[in-house]
Amino acid sequence: MMSQLIPLPVALPLLAAAVCLVLYRVGWAQRLLAVSTLVATVAISASLVVSVRADGIGVADLGGWPAPLGITLVADLLSVVLLVVAAVTLLAVHIYAMGHRDAREQSAFFHPLYLILTAGVAASLLSGDLFNLFVAFEVMLISSYALLTLGGTRAQVRAGMTYVVISLVASALFVTAVAFLYAATGTVNMAQLAERVGDLDPALATTLGLVLLVVFGVKAAIFPLFFWLPDAYPTAAAPITAVFAGLLTKVGVYAIIRTQTLIFPHDGPSPMLLWLAALTMAIGVLGAIAQNDVKRLLSFHIVSQIGYMIFGVALFTAGGVAAAIFYTANQMVVKTSLFLVAGTVEDATGTGRIKQLGGMLHRAPLLAALFAISAMSLAGIPPFSGFVAKLAVITEGAAANAWAVVAVSLAVSVCTLFSMTKVWNGVFWGSPEASTVRAGALRSDGLHVRTPTLMVVGTVLLVGVGVALSVGAGPAYDMVVDAGEQLTARAPYIEAVLR
């Protein structure tokens, strides 16, 4: 039964995207089909989590060809945990997008592209070999290229070109690394690679591991490969920026976790990855503090928070990997929520510049509350889920005696709180008269901001998921601990695929 469910998160969105193209003249039918497909994807992903918890790792050999001959999809705890969080995030952002001006204007193309992106994300998380991971990345990236430039403004096209060029270079490097791995080992199946890479010359294995780390480092935006992100993301429409911020870089982190634990494991902490984590945290948060635009500030925070995830992976312990997984899942929700709030504020006021805003607490108290919850989680303030994630990473780092990186992570947490306070004071605090509000954006009483209902519903849904993750942090963390043990053991994955 599980083997029949595993392909559905990829196949259903692709089929729905094709139907959406046929229905390009019928906007309401496109919206209904897209939402129904995303709800079904959430339900299937949740079913996979239950099945993997109960029965162990699931494998689907497409076309009946067993691994390593055919296309293999693998559902282990790492992939299904991130898959269900990604599916919920995609659903919430799509609901938000249906109320957003830019998405409505481009609806004939938005819905199929969004569904193709959904399929690409699911395929990336479930792929059992590196070549199909490459194909999944390309499906995800091709749709993201189009979504990023949807609307065709000069700023979008300019930023989109940077994103496209960087992604194409990374993709070329990725397929080259896959070719070298195949030449050296005779396979691209990740389970077989886990068995064979250890027999290679250590220098060759290290080189191949570093090449893949660079490839996925570009996609995850780790230091020093993040330079493209702060310019590319803020120019897109708010729903696109939000889903990119929440998911695309996290898929890159997923690929780093998968390959570094399964194919290129370390006996102890990796000094190189630890310092990359520290620099990613520090440079990202310093860039955020220097910004005066909310979306650019949050874009730099994407980079900074990736550093914590790499910190957990760099420890190469079950606890460290578990902390990285929990941090990744939490950031999918929190970061997307923050971008949705920022997009709503910009849609209502006509600007995202902090110095031109003020008093939004009075004009939109619900938006202020949603921002405050997500911002406190991002900064790691208890009792929010971000505190649990950050505490887990720091505790595991201290247990591994990585004290220098622990110190950096604590300092970055303080700086993160400072930058969130800067946004709160500049955007939400103060007098409403201090803000510059676009004509017609306010209700007739001159106080309350008009916010489309669907935009609010999508944001509330996602923030609610973050709150639920805080309330259920205990069971959720127990699950990722099992995932960390499964990943570091390696044998369960290999045996399930090559049975």
C-alpha positions, 0 to 999 in steps of 0.5 A: 500500500505504501509503495502505491502512495509514494509516487502520488505527491509527484504524479498528482500535481503534474497531472493537475498542472496539465489539466490547469493548462487545458482550463486556462480560460476558466480561472475558478476551475483552475483555482478549485483544481489546484487547491484540491490537489494541494489538499490531497497532497497534504493528506497523502504526505501525512499518510506516508508519515504514519506509514513510515513510523509504523512500518519503516522505510518505504520504497517504490520501484517505478515500472516494476524495475528494482533498484538500482536499475529503475527509478526508485522513490524512497520514503524515510523519516527525513523525506516524509517529515519534510514532505508533509511540512512542505505540502502544508506550506504550499497549500497555505501560500496558494490560498494566500496567492488566490487573494493576491493581486499579482497572482490573480492577474497572472492566474492562467499561468500561475496555477500550473507553474505552482503545481509543477513546482510542488511536484518538483519539491516532492520529487526532490525529497523522495528521489532515491538516486542522484540523477533523478534528484538532478531531474527533480531539481530541474523541474523545480527550478524551471517552474521557479524561473517562470514564477520569479519573472511572472509579471515581467517588470524590469526589476523582476527580469533583472533579478530573475536573470541572476537567479537563472544564471547561478542556478544553471551553473550549479546544475551544470556542476551537479550533472558533472559531479553525477557523471564523475560519481558514475564513472568512479562507482558504476552507479548513481543510486544513493544506497549503492553509492553509500556502499561503494564510495568508501572503496574509492581513493580517499582524495577522490571521495573527498573531492566528489563530496566537496563538489556536491557540497558546492552544488547544494550549497548554492541552492541552500545559499550557504556562505560564500554562495548566497550572494544571489539570494537577497537580490533575487527573492524580494523582487517577485510577487509576495506569494512567490517570494514566500514559497521560495524563502520557505522551501527552495533553500530548504530543499538544498539543505535536505540534499546536503543532509542526505548526501553528507550522512548517507554517501559521505559520512564523517566519524566526527564533527567536520571542521570545514562544515562547522566554520561554514555554518558559523560564517553563514550565520554571522554574515547573514544576520549582519546583512539583515541588520543593515537593511531598511526593506522588510523583504530584503531583511528577511532574505538575509535571515534566510541565509543566517538561519541556514547556518544553524541547519548546517551546524547540526549536520556538521556534528555528524551525530544522530542528535545533531542531524535530528536538530538540523531536521527539526530546524529545517522543518520549523524554518519552512513554516516560520520563514514563509509566514514572515514573508506572507505578513511582509507581503500583506503589509506591502500590498496594503501600504504600497511600500516595504521600506521600514522608515516609511511605515509605522503604526501598523499595530493600530491599522492591522492588529491581526497582522501585527500578532501574526508577525510577532508570533513568527518573529519570536519563533525566528529569534528563538524566544520560548515557548515557540518552536524556534526556541526548541530548534535552536536549543537542540542545535546549541545543546548538540554543539556543546556536547560535541565541544564545538564551543566556538560555533556555539558562541557564534550561534548565541551571538547571532540569536541576539542579533536576530532578536535585534533585527526583529525588534527593528522591524517591529518598531519601524513597521508596527509600533508608533503612530499610524500618522507616521506611515505612508499609505497608498490611497485607497488602501484604508477603510473608510474610517481611516484606521483599518487596513484592507487585507483580502480575506484569502491572504489573511486565511493563508497566513493564519493557517501557516502561523497556526501550524507553527503554533501547533509545532510549538505545542506538539514539540515533544512528539515532533522532536521524538520523530526527528530523533528517530530520523536522525538515528535512521540517517546516521545508522545508514543500514536501514536505508541501504537495506530497504532500497537494495532488498 
